[in-house]
Amino acid sequence: MPALAPLHTAQYVLDLRARTAEEYPQDEEARERVFSDTVRTAWVQGEPWAQEWVQAATGRSTA
């Protein structure tokens, strides 16, 4: 599977953030929990966007 372009990953994360903001407009803690859970689940499942995001966020390789 080809690597995702950083723009694709950034757009995916922005969309996820927007959806959680719509679902939990007054609850920042819930937004962060849902975002983190979604990224964690996608990372465990090997989703390229999540692996790229975790690598960028932590500054470490996910390999």
Backbone as a printed PyTorch tensor [residue, N CA C, xyz], in Angstrom:
tensor([[[  0.8520,  -1.1790,   0.0000],
         [  0.0000,   0.0000,   0.0000],
         [  0.8980,   1.2420,   0.0000]],

        [[  0.6560,   2.1850,  -0.8990],
         [  1.4950,   3.3880,  -0.9440],
         [  1.2760,   4.2650,   0.2730]],

        [[  2.3220,   4.9790,   0.6480],
         [  2.2300,   5.8920,   1.7850],
         [  1.2850,   7.0450,   1.4530]],

        [[  0.5910,   7.5100,   2.4560],
         [ -0.3010,   8.6530,   2.2660],
         [  0.4970,   9.9380,   2.2140]],

        [[  0.0170,  10.8590,   1.4530],
         [  0.6280,  12.1820,   1.4540],
         [  0.2800,  12.8700,   2.7710]],

        [[  1.1960,  13.6660,   3.3280],
         [  0.9010,  14.3520,   4.5830],
         [ -0.3890,  15.1640,   4.5370]],

        [[ -0.7090,  15.7370,   3.3860],
         [ -1.9290,  16.5260,   3.2800],
         [ -3.1550,  15.6480,   3.5070]],

        [[ -3.1340,  14.4280,   2.9810],
         [ -4.2480,  13.5090,   3.1740],
         [ -4.4420,  13.2210,   4.6610]],

        [[ -3.3670,  12.9250,   5.3630],
         [ -3.4460,  12.6410,   6.7950],
         [ -3.9370,  13.8680,   7.5480]],

        [[ -3.4020,  15.0290,   7.2260],
         [ -3.8260,  16.2590,   7.9010],
         [ -5.3070,  16.5170,   7.6740]],

        [[ -5.7820,  16.3170,   6.4620],
         [ -7.1980,  16.5290,   6.1750],
         [ -8.0620,  15.5360,   6.9350]],

        [[ -7.6230,  14.2920,   7.0210],
         [ -8.3730,  13.2750,   7.7520],
         [ -8.4940,  13.6750,   9.2200]],

        [[ -7.3840,  14.1320,   9.8020],
         [ -7.3880,  14.5370,  11.2100],
         [ -8.2670,  15.7760,  11.4090]],

        [[ -8.1770,  16.7340,  10.5050],
         [ -9.0380,  17.9280,  10.6070],
         [-10.5180,  17.5540,  10.5220]],

        [[-10.8510,  16.6360,   9.6350],
         [-12.2370,  16.1780,   9.5180],
         [-12.6890,  15.4770,  10.7960]],

        [[-11.8240,  14.6420,  11.3580],
         [-12.1510,  13.9560,  12.6060],
         [-12.3700,  14.9630,  13.7290]],

        [[-11.4940,  15.9600,  13.8120],
         [-11.6570,  17.0100,  14.8340],
         [-12.9760,  17.7630,  14.6380]],

        [[-13.3180,  18.0710,  13.4000],
         [-14.5630,  18.7930,  13.1170],
         [-15.7810,  17.9560,  13.5080]],

        [[-15.7370,  16.6650,  13.1950],
         [-16.8730,  15.7910,  13.5560],
         [-17.0370,  15.6960,  15.0610]],

        [[-15.9290,  15.5750,  15.7840],
         [-16.0520,  15.4800,  17.2420],
         [-16.5330,  16.8010,  17.8350]],

        [[-16.1390,  17.9160,  17.2350],
         [-16.6170,  19.2240,  17.7110],
         [-18.1190,  19.3680,  17.4910]],

        [[-18.6180,  18.8140,  16.3870],
         [-20.0600,  18.8510,  16.1280],
         [-20.8190,  17.9600,  17.1140]],

        [[-20.2450,  16.8060,  17.4140],
         [-20.9110,  15.8510,  18.3020],
         [-20.8780,  16.2880,  19.7640]],

        [[-19.8090,  16.9720,  20.1650],
         [-19.6250,  17.3750,  21.5610],
         [-19.2360,  18.8550,  21.6330]],

        [[-20.1230,  19.7480,  21.2290],
         [-19.7500,  21.1660,  21.1360],
         [-19.3820,  21.8160,  22.4740]],

        [[-19.9000,  21.3180,  23.5630],
         [-19.6410,  21.9430,  24.8640],
         [-18.7350,  21.1070,  25.7610]],

        [[-18.1700,  20.0300,  25.2430],
         [-17.4140,  19.1030,  26.0910],
         [-16.0500,  18.7860,  25.4820]],

        [[-15.0750,  19.6050,  25.8140],
         [-13.7310,  19.4200,  25.2550],
         [-13.1190,  18.0950,  25.6830]],

        [[-13.3660,  17.6810,  26.9060],
         [-12.8300,  16.4110,  27.3900],
         [-13.3670,  15.2360,  26.5580]],

        [[-14.6530,  15.2650,  26.2550],
         [-15.2500,  14.2110,  25.4260],
         [-14.6660,  14.2410,  24.0250]],

        [[-14.4690,  15.4280,  23.4630],
         [-13.8790,  15.5360,  22.1240],
         [-12.4980,  14.9020,  22.0930]],

        [[-11.6760,  15.2040,  23.0910],
         [-10.3230,  14.6570,  23.1420],
         [-10.3460,  13.1510,  23.3440]],

        [[-11.2570,  12.6690,  24.1750],
         [-11.3590,  11.2340,  24.4210],
         [-11.7540,  10.4950,  23.1380]],

        [[-12.7570,  11.0010,  22.4360],
         [-13.2080,  10.3680,  21.1960],
         [-12.1050,  10.4280,  20.1410]],

        [[-11.4400,  11.5740,  20.0170],
         [-10.3480,  11.7020,  19.0570],
         [ -9.2490,  10.6830,  19.3580]],

        [[ -8.8130,  10.6360,  20.6080],
         [ -7.7360,   9.7170,  20.9990],
         [ -8.1370,   8.2650,  20.7890]],

        [[ -9.3490,   7.9210,  21.1650],
         [ -9.8280,   6.5450,  20.9860],
         [ -9.8800,   6.1700,  19.5070]],

        [[-10.3260,   7.1100,  18.6770],
         [-10.4230,   6.8430,  17.2400],
         [ -9.0390,   6.6520,  16.6320]],

        [[ -8.1020,   7.5190,  16.9870],
         [ -6.7340,   7.3920,  16.4740],
         [ -6.1130,   6.0920,  16.9650]],

        [[ -6.2800,   5.7940,  18.2420],
         [ -5.7030,   4.5700,  18.8140],
         [ -6.2440,   3.3210,  18.0970]],

        [[ -7.5410,   3.2640,  17.9010],
         [ -8.1530,   2.1210,  17.2270],
         [ -7.6400,   1.9900,  15.7950]],

        [[ -7.5830,   3.1090,  15.0910],
         [ -7.1020,   3.0900,  13.7060],
         [ -5.6340,   2.6920,  13.6490]],

        [[ -4.8290,   3.1580,  14.6050],
         [ -3.4120,   2.8150,  14.6420],
         [ -3.2320,   1.3110,  14.8530]],

        [[ -3.9730,   0.7500,  15.7930],
         [ -3.8960,  -0.6820,  16.0670],
         [ -4.3160,  -1.4890,  14.8430]],

        [[ -5.2790,  -0.9900,  14.0900],
         [ -5.7580,  -1.6750,  12.8910],
         [ -4.8470,  -1.4500,  11.6840]],

        [[ -3.8030,  -0.6580,  11.8660],
         [ -2.8390,  -0.4450,  10.7960],
         [ -3.2370,   0.5980,   9.7690]],

        [[ -4.1560,   1.4790,  10.1340],
         [ -4.5790,   2.5330,   9.2030],
         [ -3.3980,   3.4770,   8.9430]],

        [[ -3.0240,   3.6810,   7.6820],
         [ -1.8620,   4.5240,   7.3770],
         [ -1.9680,   5.9490,   7.9370]],

        [[ -3.1590,   6.5620,   7.8690],
         [ -3.2880,   7.9350,   8.3530],
         [ -2.9920,   8.0010,   9.8490]],

        [[ -3.4430,   7.0000,  10.6050],
         [ -3.2310,   7.0060,  12.0560],
         [ -1.7670,   6.7640,  12.3850]],

        [[ -1.1370,   5.8580,  11.6630],
         [  0.2800,   5.5990,  11.8980],
         [  1.1070,   6.8410,  11.5890]],

        [[  0.7680,   7.5150,  10.5110],
         [  1.4820,   8.7450,  10.1430],
         [  1.2600,   9.8370,  11.1930]],

        [[  0.0340,   9.9480,  11.6770],
         [ -0.2890,  10.9580,  12.6860],
         [  0.4680,  10.6940,  13.9820]],

        [[  0.4720,   9.4450,  14.4270],
         [  1.1780,   9.1010,  15.6680],
         [  2.6680,   9.3700,  15.5110]],

        [[  3.2160,   9.0020,  14.3690],
         [  4.6390,   9.2480,  14.1400],
         [  4.9430,  10.7450,  14.1890]],

        [[  4.1220,  11.5420,  13.5530],
         [  4.3330,  13.0010,  13.5480],
         [  4.1390,  13.5880,  14.9400]],

        [[  3.1420,  13.1080,  15.6530],
         [  2.8250,  13.6560,  16.9730],
         [  3.8760,  13.3060,  18.0170]],

        [[  4.4910,  12.1360,  17.8740],
         [  5.4700,  11.7000,  18.8680],
         [  6.9080,  11.9110,  18.4280]],

        [[  7.0830,  12.1670,  17.1260],
         [  8.4350,  12.3530,  16.6050],
         [  9.2130,  11.0480,  16.5410]],

        [[  8.4820,   9.9280,  16.5820],
         [  9.1320,   8.6160,  16.5460],
         [  8.5670,   7.7950,  15.3960]],

        [[  9.3360,   6.8060,  15.0040],
         [  8.8770,   5.8770,  13.9720],
         [  7.8850,   4.9000,  14.5790]],

        [[  6.8570,   4.5350,  13.8100],
         [  5.8670,   3.5600,  14.2900],
         [  6.1910,   2.1730,  13.7890]],

        [[  7.3070,   2.0100,  13.0950],
         [  7.6790,   0.6990,  12.5380],
         [  8.1620,  -0.2260,  13.6300]]])
